[in-house]
């Protein structure tokens, strides 16, 4: 629960209003719909924001709803108090606007199942975690009533859990006058329960186009919070750039894929190491053979040179983030998934995390939603 003022090194500014939320059965997708509706609260300023090159938007993750504006400091300083008041000052959209916006949200929902790869990701989350993501469940969305949106807004969006202000000259609070009595009331963040695999056999899969390749998603067991930033660093060592071990061997040497990824998949506040790529069906056995060989040979692939290269990359990335701080505020919104803390990261710690999650843990493997363990 905090208001965070950050100094901008440039004349660009950013202002972020952060809410968290939780949805049960029958509510899945409601937060995302309410996010859309709240944007109607400042519809009369959309063209004015455009003329001043003020970039505004909102997004919903599995645990957060964030409204933000970025642009030149003089304009963000002028608009931000009013922007906040409009976001938390009540839901202005009426029933007609609700019904129209629900149709738009359904179109966005269907877009997420228009490609087999995206549908694989969302359907897998339903089965493994009973997690429907921000897009929710169409069956739930179809049955939302206007009163549901009003109730959700009043429960979660009257008070932010965090406000982040990035400005060169205008700390948040200056010149607020009578706005909220000169203060903003925040609420305590939600304490989410840890997430684990549930294998929900009753989860309804949405239909999608047929796969023309094997789409592969592999997930580790839940990552301990204390290991999260180490595992993210390890993921970069394995897969970032054409000289990374996985890219160099799977793509450049064996030509098995165009791209691949190792990262941390967030579900609420829990993370899972995730390896993913698409490849021709005939290549799949070789992909798993090489993935196992690489991750189980850390002395060969997680070298001092590779560690030092990634550390330098991350340090430069932090320097760039500081210069463009108005855009790079993830560590203040989702600190558990941030890459911005390099303290205590050593090659020995990376080796420990590799042994724990890649060598000694049983992963869940999904190939085109055919699920087993490796």
N, C-alpha and C positions, 0 to 999 in steps of 0.2 A: 504494500500500500504506500504509494509515494508519488510525489511530483518531482521529476528529474529535469533539471536545467543543464544543458550542455552548451559549451561555447563553440560556435562555428568559426572555422578559420577563413571562411569566405563570406561573400555577401548573399549566399544561399541559406535558406532557413527551412526547418521542417517542424511540424506540429502533429503529434500523434496522441490519440485518445484510445485507451485500451480497456476492453471489457473481457471478462471470461464468462463462461456459461456451461451448462450441462443439459443434455436432452435425454429423455426416456423414450420408450416405445410409444408411438403415436405423436411424438414431437420431432422426429428426426428430419432435419432440414429447416426447422422453424427459425433457428438463429440466422441462417443465411437469408431467409425471406425477410425477416425483420431488418437485417442490415440493408437490404434493398429499399425497404420502406422508409427507413430513417433518412436515406439520401434525398427523399422527397421533401424533407424539412427545410432544405436550402435550395430547392429547385429554382426559386426566383433569382438566385445568384449564379446559376450555372454559366450563363453567357458572360457575366461580369468577371467571374474567375477566369474564363477562357481568354478574355481580352487582356487580362493582366498576366497571362501565362502562369497562373496558379494551378498547379497539378493537384487535383483532389481525387480521392477515391476511398474505398473501404474494402476490406476482405475478411473472410471468415475461415478460420482453421478449425481443427478438431477441438480446440479448447479456447480460442480467442476470437473476438470480433474487434477489428481495429479500423478507426476512421483517421484519415490523415490528409494534410495538405503540405505541399512543398513549393518553393519558388523563391523569388528575391525577398530578402529580409524585410524590406519596407512594406511589401504587400502582405506577407504572412503575419507580421506584427500588427498590421491594421485589421486583418480579418479573423485572427485566431480566437479571440474572446467570443465574438459573435458565433463563430463556427462551433465552439464548445457549447454555447448556450442552446443552439439549434439542435445539436446532437442529443443533449441530455434534458432538454426542456419539454419532453413529451412527444408522443407519436402523433404527428399531424395528418398522416394519410387517412382518408376515409375508407368506407367499405368498397367503393367503386375502385379506388386506387389499389386497394388490397387485392381485389379480384384480377385486375389487369396485371399487377406485378407477379402474382402467383403464376400466371400463364408464362411470363417471361422466365421465371425461375424454373419452371418445368422444361422450357426449351433449353436452358443452360444445363439442366440435369441430363436431358437426353443427349446433348453434345458430348458429355463425359462417357457415354456408352457408344459413341459413333465409331470409335476405333477399337479393334480387339485388344490392343495393348492397354489403353486406358480402362476399358471394361474389366480386363484381367485384374488390374490393380484394385479397383473398387470392389469387385466381387470377392476377391481374396480377403480383403479387410473384413467383409461381412462374415465370411466363414471362419476365419482364424480368430477374430477378436469381437465379433458382434458389433463392429464399428462401421458406421455408414458414412463417415467423413462429414465434411461440411455440407455436401450436396444432399445428404439425407436419403430418405426412402420415398419413392413416388407414391406409394400407397398412403403414406402419412400426409404428404404434401397435398394430394387430391382431397383429403378430408379436413384440412385446416380451415378454421373459421376465423373471422376477423377478431373475435374475442380472444382467441388463442394468441394472436400477435400482440394484442394489447396487454394481456397477462404476462407474456414473455418479456415484453419491454419493461413493464413495471418491476418485474422480479430481478432482471439482470442489468438494465441499461439506465436506470436512474442515476447510478453512481459508478464512475469508472474505477478500475483497480489501479490504474497507472496513467499518468499524463507525462509525455516526453516532449520537451521543448528544446529545439536546437536553434540557437540564434546568436548572432554576433553582437547585437546591441540591445536586445529586448528580452530579458528574463521573464518567464511566465509569472504573472501577478502584477507587474508594473502597469499602472493605468487601468486596472480592472474596475475601479470605481464601485458602483453599486452591484456589479455582477455577482450574484450569489452572496451578497453581503461582503464582497471582497475576499471570499474564500471558496474553495471547492471541497465538497465532502466526498471522500473516497470510501470504498468498502474493501474489506479484506479479501484477498484472492481465494478462490475455491481450492480446497485440498482434494485433489483427484486421487482416487484409489489406483494403485499400480495395476497395469494391464498385463495380462498373460494370455496364452493361447487357450481358446475355449472350444474350438472346432464345432461351431454352431451348424449342425446338419439341417436345421430348419430354416436357415437363412435363405431368402429368395434371391437367386441370381438373375440379374437383368440380362436380356438377350443382347448380343452384339454381333457384328460381322464375323465371318469365319476367319480363323487364323490362316495366314498363308506361310507363316514361319513359326518356329517354336519361340514363344515368348517365355522367358525364364525369370522367375523371382525366387530368391532364396533368402530366408530370414533366420537370424540367430535367436537364441533365447533372449529374454529381456536383459538390457544392459544396465548394470548398476549405475546409479547417478554419478558416483565418484569416478567411473570409468568413461563417462560419455565423451568428454573432450579428448581423452586419449584415443578412443576408438575413432573419433572423427579425424584425428591426425593420421592414424593408421590407414583409414580409408583413403585419404589423400595420397599416402605413400604407395598404396596398391594400384590406384586407378587414375590419378590425375596426370594427364599429358601422355603423349605418345611414347615417352621413354619410361613410363611407369611399368612395373612388372607385368601386370595383367594386360595392359594395352600392347606392350612390346611383344608379348608372347602370343596372346590370343588373336590380336588383330594383325600386327606387322609380320610376325613369323609364320603363323598358321592360317591367317586370312579367314578367321571364323566369324567375324562380326565387323560392323562398321563402328559401333560405339558400345560402351559398357559403363557400368557404374557400380561403385561401392560407396555406400553412404549410410547414414543413420535414419531409419524411417520412424517418424514420430507418431505415436498414438496417444492422444492426451498428453501427459507429461512423461510417458514411458517411451524409450527408444529401443529399436531393434536394428542390429547390423543387417544391411541389405545388399545383396549382389544381384544385379539384373542385366540382362541383354536379350536381344533377339537374334536368332540364327536359323539357318536352314536345318530342317529336322535331322538330316544325315550328320550334322555337325555336333548335335547335342551331347552324345557320349564323350566326345573328345573335349568339349568345353568343361564338363565336370571332372574329367581326368586331369586336365591341366589346372583347373581351379584348385583342386585338392593338392596337387603336386606343389604349386606355387605357395599356397598358404601354409603348407606343412613343411616348407623349407625356408624358414625365416632367415637363417644365417646366409643363405645364398641370395635372397631377394631384398631383405630389409637391411641393407648395408649401411655403414656409416655415411658413405657418400650420398645415398638416397635420403637418409635422415637429414643430413645437413642441407641438402637441396630443398627439401620440403620445409624445413625450419626457416630458411632464408625466404622462401616463397611466402610463408605465413607472416613473417615479420614485415615484409614489404606490403603485403595485403593489409596488415594493421595500420601501417603508415598511410596507405591510400584511404582506408576507412576513416581515419582521423581527419584527413583533408576533406573528404566528402561525408562528414559525419551526419549531415542532414538526411542522407539516404541510408546510412548504415547503422541501424539502431536495434538489430535483432537481439543483441545481448541484453538489452533493456526490456524487450518484450518477451522473449523466450530464452532466458539465460541458460537453461539446462541444455539447449541445443546450439549454443553459440560457439564460434571458433576463436573468439577474441582473447582467450586467456591461455597463454603459452607457458605460464609458470609451472615448474616441476615436470615438464615433459622431457623425458630422457629416452634414449634408445633402449635402456634396460626396462623402463616402464612400458614402452611400446611392445617389446618382446613379451612381457608378462601378459599384456592384454591380448596379444595375438594367440598366445598359448591358451588363454582362458576361453576366448570366444571362437577362434577359428580351428583350434586343434582338439580341444577337449569337450566341446559342446556339440550337441546334435542339432542340426539345422532342419528347418522345414523347407521343402523344395516344391515349387509349383511350376509345372510346364503346361501352359495353356489350361490352367485350372485342374490339371491332374496332380494331385497332392500326395506327397510321401515325405519321408525323412531321410536325411543323409548325415 
